[in-house]
Amino acid sequence: MASLEDELRLDEEENLRELAFIRSSLPAELKERFSDADILWLMDAIVEYYFTSGILESDDEEIDIDMEAIALQVCRQAEKDGAGEFAPADVFFIVQADLDFQEQNL
């Protein structure tokens, strides 16, 4: 059984792999617009959305994920939390890349 330190280290490594994947997936003009800290915050906000929206509790084999709605909610949360003001159209690319990463790493 892995220790808490091992699990935290593995989570951090996974986050860094996902960050690199998202950054490589972004259009060139967005790569400069988002810092690594911005992307990491957005990744956490996306996960939080999945947990609070009930998407993860669905029994359906195929789930319809509205990436535009996720991007909009994440932008609202970022502004509310003081994490920054992001355009939903820009965050959409991060939501899409996050989902692509998750699907590739199931």
Buried (B, 14 or more C-beta within 10 A) or exposed (E): EEEEEEEEEEEEEEBEEBBEBBBEBBEEEBEEEBEEEBBBBBBBBBEEBBEEBEBEEEEEEEEEEEBEEBBBBBBEBBEEEEBBEBEBEBBBBBBBBBBEBEEEEE
